[in-house]
Amino acid sequence: MTDTAERRETLRGLLTPRMIEAVNARLAAGNLPPAIAAELPAEIDIATGRDAAQLESLLPLPTLEAIVRLTGRPPLLVRNDKVVLEPLPDLPGADAKIIAVQKYVPSVGRVEFVNSTMRWGGTGWVIDRRATGDIIITNRHVAKLVAQRAANGSGVFLRSPGGARQGINVDFREEDGSGAGDASRTVQVVAVEYLADDLAADCALLRVATTAPVKPSPLPLADKEAAMDELVTLIGYPARDARNDADAQEKYFRELYDVKRLAPGRVTQALTGQTLLMHDCTSLGGNSGSPLISLESGKVVGLHFAGVFGQGNSAVGVETLKSLLKGNLVAVPGGGATSEATFGDGVHAADFFKGRKGFSTKFLGKGKVATPWPKLAPAAAAGLAKPSDKPKEAGELRYTHFGVKYSAADKVPLMTAVNIDGQKTVRIKRGRDQWFADLRIPAAVQLGSANYADAEIDRGHLVRREDPNWGGSAQLANDDTFHYVNAAPQHSQLNQGKLLWQGLENYILDNARTGGFLASVFTGPIIGPDDPVIDGARVPLEYWKLVATLDETGTKLRATAYLLSQGQLIRDLLERRSRTEAMEGIVLGEYRTFQIAVADLADATGHDFSAYVAADPLFRPQEGAEPAAPRFIPLDSLEAMQL
């Protein structure tokens, strides 16, 4: 059967006596978009009761198809949160049911983009209310236009070609007749809570700021999956779609796109273990992320994600949406060793570490000048692995002269702390590296040799191998640094920037502006939104270091902070403080070492460095109303440091 014959056969099935009557009524009233009216034959004779064959003989097939769709499945406009009803002869009884669900219209919004070449990309709707902010759901393929999936299953916003961070707003108005520039019902998305992997259902969860100007009610989810032939409707924003026939779209949508519409229809295939949930509600590309609402139960039965104009559409089922809200679908891809063989090197049981004291906070000034662990940002602290030996310092994996706080969530050391005695240093020649798992925490949350398979990725010691190697336990300290929890995946591009980075502690210990040869050094990665995932491991792009010593008098604390970066953190700080420099062509260059104010490092990481801020030579009291630019010094030589 030819394509034209199939289309005529489908059309004949739709042209019931009631539909023919409705089509004739529309023709007689002249209630047609100009694009359709212009194609009507001048000699057409309107008469009610014509059968399908008569109508087909009078009207060109494309014109008749457009009229039938417009009459049987019209995408109804929304004005002032109310649906503009039209006759629905193909869906008897739907009118009253549509009125019953139009209360949900204010909870559906247009997903708009910030700092993107695309103005908007789809539809989203409020699915949950949480203390941290309302949750809006849309499709993965919508959110991925400005975001990418992170190692932990969340999404992180990309940067535009000009360098500015992209983002998402959701406008719950954007109706026919809405005022231009009206942002009274627009909310800002502050985080992409979940961005599905390509092998998972096409969903994304967006978290809205708690200070949002409007808080639409979450849409209720149905108790069960939709049934075959169930009356349903989409609410969303159909946009002109180049994938479909342009003439058909213009006729059917009356040349009015990008505004909120409600499109009724039926379930054409129920969801089973073998079949998709499909429906025939009229949709276009901008409907991606629209709620599929049952007109029978008045609750959401699916999340629309794909369709072919005039043929059929697909949706994610309601049970999948429920599982997503429970966190059941959030899976972190990639490795993590589960056995000794997986590591390729070895493992150390918990008993191996008996007697390790870890990092001493009373190392300077004979214990009189404290160097406490900086407090991790709350979200980071919540994801820490919990050592089985229950250390006094929460989350510390204790080794010889140093300690590590390791993130089970991100599989990376979040912070290390080491005591250095420059006068007692023991030089230990590096031999054949042997790396180990530390079984005081689960092996499954630690990386292994498989995560470093890429030739461009190195095991980067966060506590330098040489730093804790002093005194009578120097060899043990050296060996302790070769545990996977002390390593972060580092791209080979970092090597050039390490030239100055690696000599920081030695220079400070030897400098006359500091007192003695003792130092306490804290190091950690900047967990950033642009971190790539390679071989299942997050690869941080920036690192920070804080060096605490005594001042030249030998009695007071001196603290300096450093950054190994291409400039991402500095640009992020400028953006956060609304400094226009961030939007004026800052370009990321090669990796460099910067000295940065401790206060700015705290602001950037969310960690609490308050014990060290006032001891920083770059510390300046805030003055004036204008947000201060971050204080940093590019270190082209070690002598450029301010100590």
C-alpha positions, -999 to 999 in steps of 0.1 A, spaced: 0 0 0 14 34 -10 20 61 16 -9 82 2 -32 52 3 -23 45 39 -30 81 48 -64 80 31 -72 47 49 -63 62 83 -83 93 75 -113 72 65 -112 55 99 -113 89 117 -142 103 97 -171 90 118 -205 106 112 -200 129 141 -165 139 128 -179 146 93 -206 168 109 -179 187 128 -157 192 98 -186 205 77 -196 228 105 -161 243 106 -160 246 68 -194 263 68 -185 287 96 -152 297 78 -135 289 112 -102 279 96 -67 292 97 -58 314 66 -33 288 55 -60 262 52 -88 284 38 -65 295 10 -63 260 -3 -101 253 -4 -115 248 -39 -136 278 -49 -165 254 -61 -167 235 -28 -203 228 -18 -209 225 19 -234 200 30 -238 181 62 -238 143 63 -212 138 35 -195 105 37 -157 101 38 -154 95 1 -173 126 -8 -151 148 15 -120 132 1 -131 139 -35 -138 176 -27 -107 185 -7 -69 179 -14 -56 152 10 -32 175 29 -59 201 34 -84 175 46 -59 159 70 -52 193 85 -89 201 90 -96 167 105 -66 170 130 -77 205 139 -112 193 145 -105 160 162 -72 166 181 -68 204 184 -39 217 205 -59 240 227 -45 274 236 -41 286 272 -49 321 283 -46 334 318 -42 298 331 -75 288 314 -79 264 285 -97 279 254 -120 251 246 -130 240 211 -154 213 199 -139 178 204 -161 154 184 -134 128 183 -131 128 221 -167 127 235 -169 138 271 -134 153 272 -145 189 276 -156 186 313 -126 165 321 -102 191 306 -118 218 327 -112 196 358 -74 193 351 -68 229 340 -59 237 376 -26 221 368 -18 246 340 1 270 364 25 241 374 38 236 338 65 260 325 88 266 296 125 255 300 145 286 290 183 288 287 208 313 301 239 323 281 230 299 253 224 305 216 190 287 221 163 308 238 145 278 252 144 240 247 113 223 261 88 219 289 91 212 326 67 208 355 68 207 393 69 171 404 80 174 441 84 199 469 114 197 491 129 218 519 159 225 496 137 238 468 110 226 444 119 199 419 110 203 383 112 174 359 120 176 322 138 153 297 174 145 297 178 156 261 164 191 271 187 196 300 217 183 281 215 213 258 232 233 286 244 207 310 264 175 312 262 144 334 286 143 364 303 113 379 276 111 407 246 112 384 238 149 389 241 174 360 264 203 358 260 234 336 283 239 307 300 270 296 291 290 265 316 296 237 323 330 253 331 314 287 301 323 307 283 296 327 251 285 311 219 279 331 182 273 331 151 293 341 116 280 340 88 304 330 54 292 342 35 317 320 45 322 283 9 319 271 -9 334 241 -12 371 250 15 371 277 33 404 280 67 406 265 95 404 291 71 394 319 93 375 344 68 375 373 64 337 371 100 328 361 121 308 385 158 301 385 172 265 385 201 264 409 211 227 404 205 198 381 198 171 407 197 143 383 206 139 346 199 104 333 226 84 316 219 77 279 209 42 288 184 53 314 149 68 310 149 102 294 145 123 326 162 151 344 154 167 378 160 204 383 161 221 417 147 256 420 159 283 444 141 284 477 137 321 471 117 316 439 90 342 434 63 316 427 59 281 441 34 262 418 19 230 433 35 197 424 14 176 400 0 144 415 12 111 402 -12 84 392 -16 53 413 -11 30 383 1 30 347 -21 43 319 -44 19 302 -51 14 265 -75 40 250 -74 60 283 -82 97 277 -51 118 283 -37 152 276 -4 170 272 4 204 286 34 221 271 49 244 245 48 230 210 75 248 188 80 250 151 98 217 144 120 214 113 117 176 115 80 178 104 62 190 73 63 228 75 30 233 56 11 209 78 24 225 110 14 260 98 -21 249 90 -26 229 122 -10 253 147 -24 285 130 12 299 128 13 303 165 41 285 183 61 286 216 31 293 238 14 270 263 -12 246 249 -32 216 262 -35 188 236 -60 160 244 -58 125 230 -58 88 239 -33 62 250 -25 42 219 -3 16 235 0 7 272 33 3 289 45 -32 295 78 -50 298 79 -52 260 61 -20 249 64 18 252 38 40 266 24 57 235 -3 83 229 -17 104 201 -19 139 217 -7 165 192 29 175 200 59 192 185 95 195 196 89 220 224 66 195 241 97 175 253 92 172 290 54 178 290 33 160 316 10 133 302 -21 137 324 -50 112 326 -83 128 320 -99 98 338 -80 100 371 -68 136 369 -32 126 376 1 124 357 6 90 340 38 99 321 65 122 309 64 129 272 98 125 255 95 118 218 70 118 189 63 120 152 39 147 142 5 132 131 16 96 139 23 89 176 42 99 207 61 82 235 63 88 273 81 76 303 57 57 326 45 69 360 61 41 380 95 51 366 89 86 377 81 74 412 113 54 413 133 84 402 119 105 430 130 78 455 165 79 441 163 44 428 174 53 393 204 74 403 234 52 395 270 63 394 287 47 364 323 34 364 346 14 386 355 9 421 374 -21 431 356 -51 447 385 -75 451 423 -76 455 427 -87 419 408 -57 406 433 -34 422 462 -50 405 486 -41 434 473 -50 468 451 -44 498 458 -36 534 433 -48 560 422 -25 588 446 -42 613 476 -31 592 470 5 603 472 0 641 492 27 657 489 53 630 483 86 646 474 106 615 476 144 613 485 164 644 467 197 649 493 206 676 524 204 656 535 241 655 551 261 683 554 230 705 517 226 704 509 262 713 497 272 678 468 251 666 462 241 630 428 225 630 413 206 601 393 230 580 356 220 581 343 205 548 314 220 531 282 203 544 274 185 512 310 172 509 310 161 546 278 142 541 295 121 514 326 111 534 336 75 539 336 64 575 367 45 586 361 14 607 387 24 633 365 53 644 390 82 645 386 111 668 386 135 638 355 126 618 363 108 585 401 109 589 420 79 575 451 81 597 485 74 584 521 82 594 524 120 598 493 126 576 456 120 573 430 118 544 393 126 543 379 106 514 346 111 495 327 78 490 303 97 469 328 112 444 356 85 449 382 111 454 402 125 484 385 157 494 412 169 518 445 158 531 466 171 560 503 165 566 528 176 592 563 184 577 595 187 596 620 201 572 650 196 596 644 159 600 637 150 563 649 116 552 655 112 515 640 79 503 646 68 467 614 61 448 613 24 438 587 4 420 554 19 429 530 -4 446 495 9 453 471 -4 479 434 -3 490 427 7 525 400 -17 538 391 5 567 365 18 542 347 -3 516 368 -14 486 338 -6 463 341 32 469 378 33 461 394 36 427 417 10 414 442 4 386 414 0 360 404 37 367 439 48 355 440 28 323 440 59 302 476 69 294 468 105 299 456 100 335 481 98 364 478 88 400 483 121 416 496 120 452 476 146 472 501 142 501 534 144 483 555 113 488 584 133 503 563 155 527 558 130 556 592 113 552 609 125 583 622 111 615 625 75 624 593 65 607 601 80 573 600 47 554 566 38 568 553 73 559 566 70 524 548 37 519 516 50 534 514 76 507 508 48 481 472 42 490 445 48 465 426 71 489 456 95 487 455 96 449 433 117 426 431 111 389 452 139 373 454 147 336 489 149 321 482 186 312 486 194 349 523 185 348 535 219 335 516 237 362 532 215 388 566 229 383 559 257 409 533 237 428 557 210 439 582 234 453 559 255 474 564 238 508 602 236 504 604 273 495 582 283 525 602 262 549 635 277 538 622 313 537 634 338 563 599 353 565 586 322 582 598 308 615 615 274 617 612 244 595 578 231 605 546 233 584 511 218 584 498 215 548 462 209 537 455 200 501 424 191 481 407 191 447 382 217 435 352 195 428 339 215 398 310 213 373 333 208 344 352 178 358 353 151 331 348 114 339 374 91 324 375 53 330 348 57 356 367 82 377 361 119 382 392 139 371 394 172 390 406 201 370 419 223 398 436 218 432 441 240 462 467 240 490 469 258 523 503 260 541 503 269 578 536 279 595 548 302 622 555 338 613 590 352 615 587 357 653 580 321 657 550 328 679 520 334 656 503 316 628 510 324 592 488 309 565 489 311 527 468 295 501 476 284 465 457 272 435 468 250 406 444 260 378 437 273 343 416 300 359 382 283 363 379 290 401 389 326 397 363 331 369 336 313 390 343 337 419 340 367 395 306 354 383 294 347 418 302 382 428 285 397 397 318 412 385 315 421 348 351 409 342 337 374 342 317 381 310 344 401 292 364 375 274 384 358 302 401 329 284 414 298 301 451 293 294 477 268 305 478 255 340 495 279 363 501 283 400 484 312 418 486 324 454 450 332 464 435 348 495 423 322 521 390 339 523 384 336 486 394 299 487 368 294 514 342 311 493 350 290 462 351 256 479 325 261 506 350 247 532 354 266 565 389 281 566 380 306 593 409 295 616 433 307 589 418 338 572 432 364 595 467 349 594 469 354 556 491 382 543 466 387 515 438 393 540 420 426 536 389 438 554 359 441 530 352 477 521 325 493 500 293 480 485 307 466 453 315 429 454 353 426 458 373 409 431 391 377 442 426 384 455 452 363 437 488 365 425 499 346 394 532 329 405 557 331 376 584 325 402 585 314 438 599 348 448 566 364 438 549 349 468 536 371 497 546 354 529 
